């Protein structure tokens, strides 16, 4: 009799453990759909995952160094539609930012200088969904005299696609569309130049 009770308790505990594990997995899967935006620290940190070359197939699309950057389509502040693939043949700096982010504000003058001095395309993707007002973006652009395209990620679709968590985050993409460097955090002009010179 005792043996039967013990076996029953063990089976019940195993069942609960399996149920609990499945529940955790489901909530983790659901959690990946919404990016948790946070401001990155003062200095840039290179994504350790981005350090690894894609193990198989040079043309594999992904978010790691050596993989082809996922294509996307967004509208500029002026309403013009832009696709990443439109810039094939050019070096591209893809930057995710918001007006309320102090490190984003800190790196913008260096990004403008970089854009003016080097043969680089900068696509600055504003996380518009996180802004209190769309007007804040226009004021920010005017304040810093930004002349590179500002893309409006209204529904965080591209932020989700690129799994953006800390901002700013920057991707350096070579002329063939491959990711060469990922920076988590604000970059200064010298670091931008260094990564530019290392791209093919």
Backbone as CSV, one residue per row, in Angstrom:
resi,resn,N_x,N_y,N_z,CA_x,CA_y,CA_z,C_x,C_y,C_z
1,UNK,0.825,-1.213,0.000,0.000,0.000,0.000,0.855,1.257,0.000
2,UNK,1.850,1.283,0.930,2.747,2.446,0.981,3.468,2.633,-0.341
3,UNK,3.890,1.484,-0.902,4.632,1.529,-2.161,3.794,2.202,-3.256
4,UNK,2.517,1.865,-3.297,1.605,2.439,-4.296,1.462,3.935,-4.127
5,UNK,1.403,4.398,-2.890,1.284,5.832,-2.620,2.548,6.572,-3.070
6,UNK,3.693,5.988,-2.725,4.978,6.602,-3.123,5.079,6.694,-4.631
7,UNK,4.720,5.609,-5.327,4.778,5.608,-6.805,3.832,6.676,-7.361
8,UNK,2.643,6.777,-6.760,1.682,7.791,-7.199,2.219,9.199,-7.042
9,UNK,2.878,9.462,-5.914,3.455,10.786,-5.664,4.563,11.088,-6.674
10,UNK,5.432,10.097,-6.928,6.533,10.278,-7.891,5.985,10.592,-9.276
11,UNK,4.959,9.843,-9.694,4.364,10.075,-11.022,3.764,11.482,-11.091
12,UNK,3.072,11.885,-10.014,2.476,13.225,-9.979,3.546,14.306,-10.070
13,UNK,4.671,14.112,-9.346,5.766,15.099,-9.371,6.390,15.181,-10.763
14,UNK,6.586,14.016,-11.394,7.157,14.010,-12.756,6.229,14.743,-13.721
15,UNK,4.933,14.467,-13.585,3.954,15.128,-14.454,3.994,16.637,-14.284
16,UNK,4.057,17.103,-13.042,4.114,18.543,-12.757,5.393,19.162,-13.331
17,UNK,6.530,18.455,-13.180,7.803,18.970,-13.700,7.750,19.140,-15.208
18,UNK,7.164,18.142,-15.901,7.063,18.226,-17.377,6.142,19.376,-17.768
19,UNK,5.004,19.501,-17.075,4.061,20.592,-17.349,4.736,21.952,-17.149
20,UNK,5.493,22.069,-16.060,6.184,23.308,-15.726,7.214,23.674,-16.789
21,UNK,7.981,22.664,-17.255,9.005,22.897,-18.288,8.360,23.377,-19.584
22,UNK,7.253,22.749,-19.988,6.565,23.150,-21.222,6.027,24.573,-21.103
23,UNK,5.524,24.932,-19.930,5.026,26.294,-19.704,6.130,27.320,-19.829
24,UNK,7.330,27.029,-19.261,8.480,27.941,-19.349,8.903,28.130,-20.780
25,UNK,8.910,27.012,-21.556,9.350,27.087,-22.953,8.391,27.954,-23.753
26,UNK,7.071,27.766,-23.512,6.080,28.538,-24.244,6.197,30.019,-23.946
27,UNK,6.386,30.379,-22.656,6.514,31.801,-22.324,7.791,32.380,-22.883
28,UNK,8.858,31.579,-22.943,10.116,32.058,-23.539,9.936,32.293,-25.017
29,UNK,9.218,31.375,-25.698,8.973,31.527,-27.132,8.156,32.780,-27.397
30,UNK,7.127,33.001,-26.574,6.303,34.197,-26.752,7.100,35.459,-26.471
31,UNK,7.994,35.404,-25.513,8.791,36.561,-25.119,9.732,37.026,-26.198
32,UNK,10.131,36.138,-27.093,11.088,36.515,-28.126,10.464,37.429,-29.169
33,UNK,9.113,37.445,-29.238,8.464,38.218,-30.280,8.542,39.715,-30.012
34,UNK,8.598,40.108,-28.761,8.653,41.525,-28.411,10.053,41.903,-27.934
35,UNK,10.706,42.853,-28.593,12.041,43.230,-28.142,11.970,43.976,-26.817
36,UNK,12.901,43.717,-25.941,12.968,44.458,-24.691,14.016,45.547,-24.874
37,UNK,13.532,46.737,-25.201,14.442,47.834,-25.494,15.115,48.306,-24.216
38,UNK,16.409,48.446,-24.271,17.125,49.040,-23.154,18.274,49.834,-23.732
39,UNK,18.702,50.807,-22.995,19.814,51.640,-23.445,21.108,50.901,-23.150
40,UNK,21.969,50.835,-24.153,23.249,50.160,-23.971,24.161,51.021,-23.115
41,UNK,25.190,50.412,-22.572,26.168,51.139,-21.747,26.942,52.153,-22.552
42,UNK,27.805,52.865,-21.884,28.543,53.949,-22.542,29.407,53.453,-23.685
43,UNK,30.135,52.360,-23.467,31.066,51.878,-24.488,30.443,50.801,-25.344
44,UNK,30.917,50.647,-26.583,30.389,49.602,-27.443,30.868,48.230,-26.989
45,UNK,30.003,47.258,-27.129,30.403,45.884,-26.865,30.118,45.119,-28.137
46,UNK,31.057,44.335,-28.589,30.808,43.549,-29.781,30.011,42.328,-29.401
47,UNK,28.978,42.033,-30.174,28.148,40.861,-29.928,29.004,39.611,-30.084
48,UNK,29.084,38.798,-29.042,29.947,37.614,-29.119,29.436,36.653,-30.176
49,UNK,28.122,36.564,-30.334,27.575,35.680,-31.368,27.985,36.171,-32.748
50,UNK,28.076,37.494,-32.884,28.433,38.059,-34.185,29.892,37.826,-34.528
51,UNK,30.689,37.414,-33.550,32.098,37.136,-33.801,32.287,35.845,-34.595
52,UNK,31.323,34.964,-34.476,31.481,33.663,-35.126,31.093,33.749,-36.590
53,UNK,31.912,33.181,-37.435,31.579,33.103,-38.850,30.444,32.098,-39.018
54,UNK,29.589,32.330,-40.007,28.538,31.349,-40.279,29.200,30.028,-40.634
55,UNK,28.834,28.994,-39.919,29.506,27.699,-40.064,29.223,27.062,-41.418
56,UNK,28.008,27.257,-41.922,27.701,26.605,-43.188,27.100,27.593,-44.163
57,UNK,27.477,27.470,-45.415,26.895,28.271,-46.490,27.160,29.750,-46.376
58,UNK,28.016,30.279,-47.262,28.364,31.691,-47.225,27.194,32.615,-47.462
59,UNK,26.137,32.101,-48.140,25.004,32.959,-48.458,23.888,32.885,-47.436
60,UNK,24.137,32.269,-46.300,23.101,32.101,-45.284,22.690,33.452,-44.701
61,UNK,21.386,33.671,-44.635,20.874,34.914,-44.056,20.817,34.761,-42.543
62,UNK,21.324,35.755,-41.826,21.321,35.693,-40.368,21.834,36.989,-39.777
63,UNK,22.043,36.979,-38.464,22.434,38.196,-37.745,23.859,38.138,-37.220
64,UNK,24.617,37.103,-37.615,25.987,36.961,-37.133,26.986,37.444,-38.176
65,UNK,28.163,37.750,-37.705,29.243,38.159,-38.607,29.451,37.071,-39.652
66,UNK,29.551,37.488,-40.913,29.751,36.534,-42.001,28.460,36.083,-42.662
67,UNK,27.324,36.404,-42.049,26.042,36.043,-42.647,25.462,37.228,-43.407
68,UNK,24.565,36.916,-44.340,23.934,37.975,-45.136,22.869,38.660,-44.285
69,UNK,22.920,39.988,-44.252,21.965,40.756,-43.445,20.552,40.584,-44.000
70,UNK,19.576,40.316,-43.137,18.194,40.159,-43.607,17.700,41.430,-44.293
71,UNK,17.022,41.249,-45.409,16.478,42.396,-46.133,15.228,42.905,-45.413
72,UNK,14.913,44.160,-45.632,13.714,44.750,-45.043,13.299,45.945,-45.878
73,UNK,12.108,46.430,-45.600,11.578,47.608,-46.295,10.936,48.527,-45.262
74,UNK,11.342,49.793,-45.270,10.773,50.798,-44.366,10.599,52.106,-45.123
75,UNK,9.847,53.011,-44.523,9.682,54.340,-45.121,10.540,55.353,-44.384
76,UNK,11.042,56.332,-45.133,11.798,57.433,-44.539,10.819,58.407,-43.894
77,UNK,11.353,59.405,-43.203,10.512,60.447,-42.607,9.670,61.152,-43.665
78,UNK,10.211,61.205,-44.898,9.505,61.894,-45.988,8.511,60.980,-46.709
79,UNK,8.457,59.695,-46.306,7.499,58.772,-46.912,8.039,57.960,-48.071
80,UNK,9.343,58.083,-48.342,9.949,57.308,-49.429,10.250,55.886,-48.928
81,UNK,9.924,54.881,-49.749,10.169,53.487,-49.370,11.616,53.117,-49.676
82,UNK,12.268,52.501,-48.699,13.679,52.112,-48.823,13.822,50.644,-48.455
83,UNK,14.609,49.915,-49.247,14.925,48.515,-48.926,16.433,48.414,-48.710
84,UNK,16.847,47.558,-47.803,18.283,47.353,-47.583,18.948,46.873,-48.871
85,UNK,18.284,45.994,-49.604,18.862,45.434,-50.833,19.076,46.498,-51.908
86,UNK,18.426,47.660,-51.780,18.658,48.765,-52.726,20.102,49.265,-52.648
87,UNK,20.761,48.991,-51.517,22.112,49.506,-51.272,23.195,48.477,-51.570
88,UNK,22.830,47.384,-52.221,23.831,46.387,-52.593,24.872,47.032,-53.494
89,UNK,26.143,46.726,-53.236,27.234,47.364,-53.972,27.842,48.516,-53.185
90,UNK,27.225,48.863,-52.050,27.736,49.942,-51.200,27.939,49.428,-49.778
91,UNK,28.860,50.046,-49.063,29.036,49.738,-47.646,27.937,50.447,-46.868
92,UNK,27.369,49.739,-45.888,26.226,50.279,-45.151,26.456,50.150,-43.649
93,UNK,26.124,51.220,-42.945,26.042,51.174,-41.482,24.561,51.251,-41.135
94,UNK,24.059,50.183,-40.520,22.669,50.102,-40.090,22.643,50.411,-38.604
95,UNK,21.925,51.464,-38.222,21.950,51.914,-36.831,20.526,51.973,-36.281
96,UNK,20.291,51.302,-35.140,18.987,51.326,-34.476,19.062,52.308,-33.308
97,UNK,18.116,53.242,-33.225,18.230,54.319,-32.250,16.855,54.870,-31.885
98,UNK,16.851,55.746,-30.864,15.644,56.476,-30.458,16.067,57.819,-29.867
99,UNK,15.184,58.794,-29.905,15.531,60.141,-29.431,15.750,60.186,-27.925
100,UNK,15.095,59.287,-27.178,15.167,59.304,-25.707,16.402,58.594,-25.157
101,UNK,17.242,58.072,-26.041,18.397,57.258,-25.654,19.668,58.123,-25.618
102,UNK,20.229,58.404,-24.416,21.422,59.268,-24.322,22.624,58.783,-25.143
103,UNK,22.959,57.479,-25.160,24.094,57.054,-26.000,23.839,57.268,-27.496
104,UNK,22.563,57.175,-27.905,22.223,57.442,-29.317,22.528,58.905,-29.639
105,UNK,22.125,59.770,-28.741,22.383,61.203,-28.889,23.884,61.473,-28.954
106,UNK,24.658,60.754,-28.125,26.110,60.968,-28.056,26.808,60.596,-29.363
107,UNK,26.335,59.532,-30.039,27.053,59.079,-31.240,26.602,59.760,-32.534
108,UNK,25.467,60.453,-32.508,24.927,61.028,-33.749,25.865,62.024,-34.437
109,UNK,26.516,62.947,-33.710,27.440,63.858,-34.410,28.576,63.100,-35.110
110,UNK,29.083,62.031,-34.481,30.143,61.229,-35.107,29.618,60.484,-36.325
111,UNK,28.368,60.030,-36.254,27.774,59.349,-37.413,27.628,60.305,-38.588
112,UNK,27.217,61.544,-38.313,27.066,62.533,-39.379,28.425,62.839,-40.015
113,UNK,29.441,63.003,-39.176,30.807,63.258,-39.670,31.302,62.083,-40.525
114,UNK,31.043,60.876,-40.048,31.424,59.648,-40.755,30.752,59.600,-42.127
115,UNK,29.468,59.939,-42.165,28.689,59.930,-43.405,29.233,60.951,-44.406
116,UNK,29.641,62.109,-43.888,30.150,63.179,-44.753,31.547,62.874,-45.294
117,UNK,32.371,62.172,-44.491,33.785,61.990,-44.844,34.121,60.688,-45.562
118,UNK,33.232,59.689,-45.494,33.547,58.383,-46.079,32.452,57.943,-47.042
119,UNK,32.828,57.033,-47.926,31.880,56.491,-48.899,31.061,55.387,-48.214
120,UNK,30.173,55.815,-47.336,29.362,54.878,-46.547,27.911,55.343,-46.585
121,UNK,27.007,54.391,-46.667,25.580,54.700,-46.550,25.171,54.423,-45.106
122,UNK,24.492,55.362,-44.489,23.981,55.145,-43.130,22.461,55.100,-43.195
123,UNK,21.902,54.006,-42.691,20.454,53.874,-42.560,20.159,53.876,-41.064
124,UNK,19.625,54.979,-40.574,19.354,55.140,-39.146,17.893,54.773,-38.894
125,UNK,17.684,53.608,-38.283,16.332,53.090,-38.068,15.822,53.557,-36.709
126,UNK,14.852,54.464,-36.761,14.269,54.982,-35.525,13.215,54.010,-34.999
127,UNK,13.298,53.686,-33.704,12.326,52.796,-33.078,11.092,53.632,-32.722
128,UNK,10.350,53.959,-33.772,9.269,54.944,-33.690,8.201,54.561,-32.672
129,UNK,7.974,53.271,-32.526,6.966,52.788,-31.580,7.288,53.200,-30.133
130,UNK,8.573,53.419,-29.857,8.984,53.769,-28.490,8.990,55.281,-28.243
131,UNK,8.795,56.067,-29.290,8.831,57.528,-29.158,7.509,58.049,-28.601
132,UNK,7.567,59.113,-27.816,6.328,59.705,-27.299,5.583,60.436,-28.409
133,UNK,6.336,60.949,-29.392,5.713,61.647,-30.516,6.618,61.542,-31.743
134,UNK,5.991,61.408,-32.898,6.748,61.370,-34.151,7.474,62.698,-34.375
135,UNK,6.900,63.771,-33.848,7.514,65.097,-33.992,8.883,65.160,-33.312
136,UNK,9.061,64.367,-32.250,10.342,64.346,-31.542,11.479,63.929,-32.474
137,UNK,11.155,63.032,-33.416,12.170,62.539,-34.354,12.612,63.674,-35.277
138,UNK,11.639,64.415,-35.804,11.951,65.547,-36.679,12.790,66.602,-35.978
139,UNK,12.436,66.895,-34.729,13.196,67.880,-33.954,14.626,67.411,-33.715
140,UNK,14.777,66.124,-33.418,16.099,65.533,-33.177,16.975,65.647,-34.425
141,UNK,16.399,65.282,-35.573,17.129,65.328,-36.851,17.563,66.756,-37.167
142,UNK,16.671,67.698,-36.911,16.986,69.112,-37.166,18.078,69.608,-36.204
143,UNK,17.962,69.236,-34.942,18.934,69.665,-33.931,20.350,69.223,-34.282
144,UNK,20.488,67.991,-34.786,21.814,67.445,-35.077,22.231,67.629,-36.535
145,UNK,21.363,68.209,-37.344,21.699,68.445,-38.753,21.980,67.159,-39.510
146,UNK,21.176,66.130,-39.264,21.412,64.821,-39.889,20.952,64.818,-41.336
147,UNK,21.812,64.317,-42.216,21.476,64.297,-43.641,21.364,62.880,-44.202
148,UNK,21.666,61.862,-43.399,21.498,60.478,-43.878,20.035,60.067,-43.679
149,UNK,19.593,59.017,-44.389,18.186,58.611,-44.291,17.796,58.149,-42.885
150,UNK,16.661,58.657,-42.415,16.070,58.233,-41.148,14.867,57.367,-41.508
151,UNK,14.936,56.099,-41.141,13.853,55.162,-41.448,12.981,54.979,-40.211
152,UNK,11.675,54.944,-40.435,10.722,54.890,-39.336,10.207,53.460,-39.150
153,UNK,10.630,52.833,-38.072,10.188,51.469,-37.759,8.942,51.579,-36.871
154,UNK,7.823,51.876,-37.505,6.579,52.216,-36.807,6.098,51.103,-35.866
155,UNK,6.189,49.852,-36.316,5.639,48.733,-35.538,6.715,47.820,-34.972
156,UNK,7.956,48.291,-34.934,9.106,47.515,-34.440,9.322,46.239,-35.247
157,UNK,8.854,46.220,-36.497,8.987,45.014,-37.326,10.450,44.681,-37.604
158,UNK,11.242,45.708,-37.946,12.654,45.459,-38.271,13.463,45.261,-36.988
159,UNK,13.100,45.971,-35.926,13.758,45.758,-34.625,13.563,44.300,-34.181
160,UNK,12.363,43.758,-34.400,12.102,42.346,-34.083,12.911,41.434,-34.990
161,UNK,12.930,41.771,-36.279,13.648,40.959,-37.262,15.136,40.857,-36.913
162,UNK,15.703,41.963,-36.430,17.122,42.009,-36.072,17.361,41.727,-34.582
163,UNK,16.288,41.348,-33.885,16.377,40.974,-32.459,17.093,42.041,-31.622
164,UNK,16.703,43.300,-31.846,17.344,44.417,-31.156,16.883,44.482,-29.712
165,UNK,17.840,44.552,-28.800,17.531,44.741,-27.376,18.194,46.021,-26.877
166,UNK,19.541,46.064,-26.777,20.113,47.350,-26.358,20.140,48.316,-27.537
167,UNK,19.983,49.580,-27.240,20.190,50.591,-28.283,21.142,51.647,-27.738
168,UNK,21.972,52.230,-28.614,22.040,51.930,-30.035,22.699,50.569,-30.316
169,UNK,22.308,49.991,-31.442,22.977,48.820,-32.000,23.296,49.157,-33.452
170,UNK,24.517,48.838,-33.879,24.923,49.127,-35.260,25.440,47.872,-35.943
171,UNK,25.038,47.704,-37.197,25.541,46.625,-38.056,26.344,47.258,-39.187
172,UNK,27.556,46.765,-39.388,28.358,47.179,-40.546,28.231,46.087,-41.598
173,UNK,27.715,46.476,-42.757,27.396,45.519,-43.824,28.229,45.861,-45.057
174,UNK,28.931,44.861,-45.602,29.809,45.130,-46.741,29.016,45.266,-48.037
175,UNK,29.736,45.556,-49.128,29.073,45.865,-50.399,28.329,44.672,-50.994
176,UNK,28.621,43.465,-50.487,27.906,42.276,-50.971,26.757,41.892,-50.045
177,UNK,26.548,42.694,-49.007,25.406,42.459,-48.129,25.694,41.596,-46.912
178,UNK,26.996,41.344,-46.633,27.356,40.500,-45.497,27.722,41.335,-44.267
179,UNK,27.296,40.866,-43.108,27.594,41.545,-41.850,29.069,41.358,-41.516
180,UNK,29.760,42.460,-41.264,31.181,42.408,-40.924,31.452,42.743,-39.455
181,UNK,30.509,43.441,-38.822,30.735,43.860,-37.431,29.394,44.241,-36.811
182,UNK,29.233,43.905,-35.536,28.035,44.311,-34.791,28.499,45.010,-33.520
183,UNK,28.012,46.223,-33.301,28.371,46.977,-32.095,27.129,47.203,-31.250
184,UNK,27.214,46.821,-29.988,26.140,47.093,-29.030,26.604,48.257,-28.169
185,UNK,25.997,49.410,-28.373,26.431,50.595,-27.646,26.897,51.672,-28.610
186,UNK,27.091,52.866,-28.080,27.500,54.004,-28.906,28.911,53.814,-29.437
187,UNK,29.106,54.236,-30.673,30.423,54.180,-31.308,30.956,55.604,-31.456
188,UNK,32.286,55.746,-31.412,32.874,57.048,-31.734,33.410,57.021,-33.161
189,UNK,33.831,58.162,-33.628,34.265,58.296,-35.022,35.424,57.353,-35.361
190,UNK,36.397,57.252,-34.457,37.563,56.402,-34.717,37.179,54.939,-34.884
191,UNK,36.249,54.476,-34.060,35.812,53.086,-34.164,35.038,52.857,-35.457
192,UNK,34.248,53.844,-35.852,33.536,53.746,-37.135,34.526,53.626,-38.294
193,UNK,35.567,54.472,-38.254,36.597,54.430,-39.305,37.304,53.084,-39.341
194,UNK,37.625,52.583,-38.157,38.334,51.305,-38.047,37.521,50.181,-38.692
195,UNK,36.228,50.133,-38.417,35.385,49.091,-38.998,35.166,49.295,-40.495
196,UNK,35.099,50.544,-40.907,34.961,50.854,-42.331,36.153,50.341,-43.130
197,UNK,37.345,50.578,-42.583,38.568,50.184,-43.288,38.750,48.673,-43.353
198,UNK,38.107,47.958,-42.426,38.217,46.499,-42.436,37.225,45.819,-43.365
199,UNK,36.258,46.590,-43.852,35.272,46.014,-44.772,35.822,45.960,-46.188
200,UNK,35.406,44.938,-46.924,35.840,44.803,-48.324,35.161,45.843,-49.188
